[in-house]
Structure formats: C-alpha cells, structure tokens
Amino acid sequence: MSELLHFSEHTLQEVALGFMALVYITRVIWFLRFKAGKERQGPTGKGSATPTKAILYSWANVAMPWAMESTRTHPFFYVQFVVFHLGVTTAIGLSFIIPYAPGLLESANLVLALQVIIGAACMVGLARIVRRVTNLHMRAISSPDDYFSLVLLTVWFFFAFLSVPNDASAGEWHLLTYFILTAFFLIYVPFSKISHYLYYPFTRYYLGKTLGYRGVSPMQRGSASS
C-alpha cells in the first residue's frame, strides 16, 4: 500500500468525517433553538389518533410505501428508492471495512453481496440521471445541485463497486478515487441537498405531532361505528 492510499483510507477520511460531524452537531443545536409554531386549534385527538402514535407513524412513513399515493401508485420508483439508499449505506460501510476490517472481504460471498447491492444502486443512479435529463417535469424542478449530486453519487458507486475486493495488485487508482470521493462527500453533503436525511426526524416529528394533536393521524380505517 502506498503512503497516499494509506493517507486516503485513514487520515483523510477521519478528518472529513470529523468535519461533517461538527457541521451536523452545529446544525442540530441551531434547529433546537427554535420552537415549533403553537397550535391555534384545540386538541381533537381521539382513540388511536394521538400525538405520540402519530409521531411514531410519521417517522415510520419512509418504510410504508402503501401510506403515500406517490409510492402506492408507482411501486417501481419505491424499489429504486430502496435500492439506491441501500447502495449508499453499503458504500459508506465499505469505507470503514476496507481500512479497519479488511479481513471481512476475504469472504467471496460478502464481496459478491456488496457488489450486487452497490452495482444495482449504480444502475439506479444511471436511470435517475436519464429520467432527470429527459423528463420535462423533472428538468423543471431540478437545480444544478440535483444534477451534480446525482452524477457524483453514481460515479462514486462505480468506484465503490470496483473497490469492494480491496485488490490493489493491478494498481491503486480505483481505491484512491473511491476514498477521495468519499472524503469529498463527507465535506460536501452537509451543504448540499443530500443532507435532507438530517431534517427527516425533525420535520416528521413536527408533522406527526401536529396531525395527531388534531386527531387526523394515524388515519382510522374501516367502517365507523354507528
């Protein structure tokens, strides 16, 4: 292993991860300074519609494709969403496995599983790029950050796929590119649209609490009792 690769796998990643953690902690502290708007309507929650249950339901919404019309009527897009985010999680995990637990990659089955997940996510990324460029409505709502982040994520998946075997016998260029891109993302993500996951627990908490307070969520299904 060259000194540059060792630096990229360890020092560079650790500094970038520390920077991202510092930015996120600062943001969360800033979020908590503001209180949600006060409800002007009296509490109307009855039966199963309570703020606590609604908050939990709201947090779990991402794992309930049947709960939203957009995912209920377009299940293929939800499958893409799951594959893409599994790929992100796997590629991030790989950046810890290679430097700190490389022995795990001696398992051919694990290497294959990681490559299947990351490779599938890369294909989804390519499909999303095509859709964003060719779909009139997607182009209308897309910002430069949308294009940049999506293209860079897809390229990152490609190099993560190549890096899974952790084999530098034919050169280190793929590993170097993967770890440099990973470090770049750790620094760039807090300032990009990709950081939406940081807002998720806060926005869904407020939405769930509000709707539960008003007694409209979780929605009660079935015929009403006479």
C-alpha positions in Angstrom: 0.0 0.0 0.0 1.3 3.4 -1.0 1.6 6.3 1.5 -1.1 8.2 -0.5 -3.6 5.3 -0.3 -2.9 4.9 3.4 -3.5 8.6 3.9 -6.7 8.5 1.9 -8.1 5.5 3.8 -7.3 6.8 7.2 -6.3 10.4 7.9 -8.3 12.0 5.0 -11.5 10.0 5.9 -11.1 10.7 9.7 -10.7 14.5 9.1 -13.6 14.6 6.7 -15.8 12.6 9.0 -14.9 14.8 11.9 -15.7 17.9 9.8 -19.1 16.5 8.8 -19.9 15.6 12.4 -19.0 19.1 13.6 -21.3 20.7 10.9 -24.2 18.4 11.8 -23.9 19.0 15.5 -23.9 22.7 14.9 -27.0 22.4 12.7 -28.9 20.3 15.2 -28.1 22.8 18.0 -29.3 25.6 15.8 -32.5 23.6 15.0 -33.2 23.1 18.7 -33.1 26.8 19.3 -36.4 27.3 17.6 -39.7 26.1 18.9 -42.4 24.8 16.6 -45.3 27.1 16.0 -48.0 27.0 18.6 -51.3 25.2 17.7 -54.2 27.6 17.4 -56.7 24.7 17.3 -57.9 22.8 20.4 -56.8 19.2 20.7 -59.2 16.8 19.0 -57.3 13.5 19.1 -59.5 10.6 20.0 -58.9 6.8 20.1 -55.8 5.8 18.1 -55.1 9.4 16.8 -52.8 10.7 19.5 -49.7 12.9 19.1 -47.3 10.1 20.3 -48.7 7.5 17.9 -48.8 10.0 15.1 -45.1 10.9 15.6 -44.1 7.2 15.5 -46.3 6.7 12.4 -44.8 9.7 10.7 -41.2 8.5 11.4 -42.0 5.1 10.0 -43.6 6.5 6.9 -40.5 6.0 4.8 -40.8 2.3 5.3 -44.5 2.2 4.4 -44.9 2.7 0.7 -48.7 1.9 0.9 -49.2 5.0 3.1 -48.4 7.6 0.3 -50.1 7.8 -3.1 -46.9 8.6 -4.9 -45.3 5.3 -3.8 -48.5 3.3 -3.7 -49.3 4.0 -7.4 -45.6 3.9 -8.5 -44.1 0.9 -6.7 -41.2 0.7 -9.1 -39.9 4.1 -8.0 -40.1 3.0 -4.4 -38.0 -0.1 -5.3 -35.5 2.3 -6.9 -35.5 4.4 -3.8 -34.8 1.4 -1.5 -32.0 0.0 -3.8 -30.4 3.5 -4.2 -30.3 4.1 -0.4 -29.1 0.6 0.4 -26.3 1.3 -2.0 -25.4 4.5 -0.2 -25.4 2.7 3.1 -23.3 -0.2 1.7 -20.8 2.1 0.0 -20.4 4.1 3.2 -19.9 0.9 5.2 -17.3 -0.2 2.8 -15.2 2.9 3.6 -14.9 1.6 7.1 -14.5 -2.1 6.3 -11.5 -1.6 3.9 -9.3 0.3 6.4 -10.4 -1.2 9.7 -11.8 -4.7 8.9 -10.3 -5.8 5.6 -10.4 -9.4 6.7 -14.1 -9.4 6.1 -13.5 -9.0 2.4 -11.8 -12.4 2.3 -15.3 -13.9 2.1 -16.2 -14.3 -1.6 -19.9 -14.3 -0.6 -19.7 -11.0 1.2 -17.7 -9.4 -1.7 -20.4 -10.6 -4.1 -23.3 -9.4 -1.9 -21.6 -5.9 -1.6 -21.0 -5.7 -5.3 -24.6 -6.7 -6.2 -26.0 -4.0 -3.9 -23.6 -1.3 -5.0 -23.8 -2.3 -8.6 -27.7 -2.2 -8.5 -27.5 1.3 -6.9 -25.2 2.4 -9.7 -27.7 1.3 -12.3 -30.5 3.1 -10.5 -28.3 6.2 -10.4 -27.8 6.0 -14.2 -31.6 5.5 -14.7 -32.3 8.6 -12.5 -29.8 10.7 -14.4 -31.6 9.8 -17.7 -35.0 10.4 -16.2 -33.9 13.8 -14.8 -32.5 14.9 -18.1 -35.2 13.6 -20.4 -38.4 14.2 -18.3 -39.8 17.7 -18.8 -41.2 17.9 -15.3 -38.1 16.7 -13.6 -36.0 19.2 -15.5 -38.3 22.0 -14.4 -37.8 21.3 -10.7 -34.1 20.3 -10.8 -31.3 22.5 -9.6 -27.6 22.3 -10.5 -27.0 20.7 -7.2 -29.5 17.9 -8.1 -27.5 17.1 -11.2 -24.1 17.4 -9.6 -25.0 15.3 -6.6 -26.7 12.6 -8.6 -23.9 12.3 -11.2 -21.2 12.3 -8.5 -23.1 9.7 -6.4 -23.4 7.4 -9.4 -19.6 7.8 -10.2 -18.9 7.1 -6.5 -21.0 3.9 -6.7 -19.0 2.8 -9.7 -15.6 3.1 -8.0 -17.0 1.6 -4.8 -18.1 -1.4 -6.9 -14.5 -1.7 -8.2 -13.0 -1.3 -4.7 -15.0 -4.0 -2.9 -12.4 -6.8 -3.5 -9.8 -4.4 -1.9 -7.3 -5.6 -4.6 -4.5 -3.2 -5.5 -2.4 -5.8 -7.4 -3.3 -4.1 -10.7 -3.0 -0.6 -9.3 -4.5 1.6 -6.7 -6.3 4.2 -8.9 -9.8 2.8 -8.2 -9.3 2.7 -4.4 -7.7 6.1 -4.4 -10.6 7.6 -6.4 -13.2 5.9 -4.2 -11.7 7.2 -0.9 -11.1 10.7 -2.3 -14.7 10.8 -3.5 -15.9 9.5 -0.1 -13.9 12.3 1.7 -15.3 14.9 -0.7 -18.9 13.7 0.0 -18.3 13.9 3.8 -17.4 17.5 3.4 -19.9 18.4 0.6 -23.0 16.6 1.8 -23.8 18.9 4.8 -24.1 21.8 2.4 -26.0 20.0 -0.4 -29.5 18.8 -1.0 -28.3 15.3 0.0 -28.4 16.4 3.7 -32.2 16.0 3.6 -32.0 13.0 5.8 -30.8 15.2 8.6 -34.1 17.1 8.5 -36.3 14.0 8.3 -36.6 13.2 12.1 -37.4 16.9 12.9 -39.9 17.5 10.1 -41.7 14.2 10.6 -41.8 14.7 14.4 -43.5 18.1 13.9 -45.9 16.8 11.2 -46.8 13.7 13.3 -47.3 15.7 16.5 -49.5 18.3 14.7 -51.7 15.8 12.9 -52.0 13.6 16.0 -53.0 16.7 18.1 -55.7 17.4 15.5 -56.9 13.8 15.6 -56.4 13.0 11.9 -53.4 10.8 12.0 -52.8 7.9 12.1 -55.9 7.6 9.9 -58.6 5.2 11.3 -59.6 2.7 8.6 -62.7 0.6 8.4 -66.4 1.5 8.8 -67.3 3.9 11.5 -69.3 2.5 14.4 -72.9 3.7 14.5 
